[in-house]
């Protein structure tokens, strides 16, 4: 009666109401945090979906506010007839370029070397770039009776294999009817953009291009300027966020906004032809050597680095984790199961920074001297497992099966540790001599993907083991006993009953492990050289998406395209891990419902 009286007290219902309210508030807080996180990522990555903007303002020259009052010197000022030079200096004045009869002539100073390159059309004018080996050419040609004006970018390459080469890229093409157009190109020092102001058929126009892909970002008419005034009669000054066209009577100022959105999807994902490179490449380089060089925002090397590290980590983790889960969940005696499972799960609490530090200090030097020993261990390990199985069959033949089961784990450990001693101590000297005298010594494991895969695979193994072992242990004993009653061996029961029944949980465990490996930061940051290389070579370096955020986010300009690209990579990383973990949890949920017998 006393207990029933206490259960019916008003304080109990009040405490229960507070507890339920606290649980609801906690759940609501988690949902709000998640929504705020994804909203912030989408908002900061949204500039990829829109383009910069330009606003023109006309003044009388005497009344126009000058940009120079902000102590901002122009990046480029083009005066009248600046595009009519006879020669252009390139590569710090080591080369000069001239033209003659629809061809460019490149002459190397202090050497009697001159190379000619054909020009497809009539050269109207040209302009040297802020980059030391680049110039812009305006070409007129006729095709199908139509006059075309084409703006081309040329870069001079001096290589040992090919010698001098002049690479041509078509930037902009415009038809015209009367007088040939006249264009001026301006470059930006922190954005991958090119300003083009040109006059065609009496109209002055402004075009902004992405300097990597040449995709148009803005194309707009410059109004409020006298149509009878030709662009060649104006002075044009480019600044970082604005430009001026002016003469003695009029001034037009163009104000540029949202320049941090001057990036395109092809710039992010497709290989590009960058200035200074002979071929197209996937490159990530946000801090170029010169101010006016293109920032290379191609995130393919980061995606390849994350995928390469996580997939190789799975190759290391799956045999370790699933093999341990099958043994602990099915083969091991109850005493061993109760002791091994908590010990392995405790490894999940080891900080990833500790694993990365151990891998960088101990595993990297060790792997450089024990490459062949490690490969020999991987080759002989299946043989050791076959020997252990042969001992089991031998014990069964002599009627000692019950004794062998009790010492099974000890025999396997003795054989494996013996193999470790043989590979890394017994024959290590001979293998090191082979490593030193063969072509294998050109392979460097320092800061390579292979070492990252080993460390990362060890880090995610406890997670996969814990979830997979729960799935195996959750299979009904009635199914296992039924298989045994039908005459199935333990291996047959494992193959045809246990693993198919636990497959959804095992798949979910592997997917969650892959998600953790893909989003891992500190191990990849510490062990690798963080070199963004778009190669699948396991002996090459890498840089993952998460490690790249840690490296570059603190130094990124808030109003630069660099920050937008970083948030795009963060959004991709979040979406991949979120979708992967959500699918894994869905699989686990459906599996748990089917195990409870309530799955429809």
Protein Blocks (a to p, Z undefined) as FASTA:
>chain_A
ZZmmmmmpmklmmmmmmmmmmmmmmmmmmmmmmmmmmmmmmmmmmmmmpccddddddddf
klpccfklnopacfbdcdehklmcfbdceehhlaccddeehiacdddehiacdddddded
jdfbdcddfbfkbccddddddeehiacdddddddddddfklopadddddfbdcddfklcc
dddddddfkbccddddddeehiacdddddfklopafbdcddehiafklcfklpccdddfk
bccdddfkbccddddehklmmccfklmmmccddehiabdcddddfbdfbfkbccdfbfkl
mmmmmmmmmmmmmmmmmmmmmmmmmmmmmmpcfklmmmmmmmmmmmmmpcfklmmmmmmm
mmmmmmmmmmmmmmmmmmmmmmmmmmmmmmmmmmmmnopmmmmmmmmmmmmmmmmmmmmm
mmmmmmmmmmmmmmmmmmklmpcfehpaklmmmmmmmmmmmmmmmmmmmmmmmpcfklmm
mmmmnopafklmmmmmmmmmmmmmmmmmmmmmmmmmmmpmklmmmmmnoiacdbfbfkbc
cddfklmmmmmmmmpcfkbmklmmmmmmmmmmmmmmmmmmmmmmmmmmmmmmmmnopaZZ
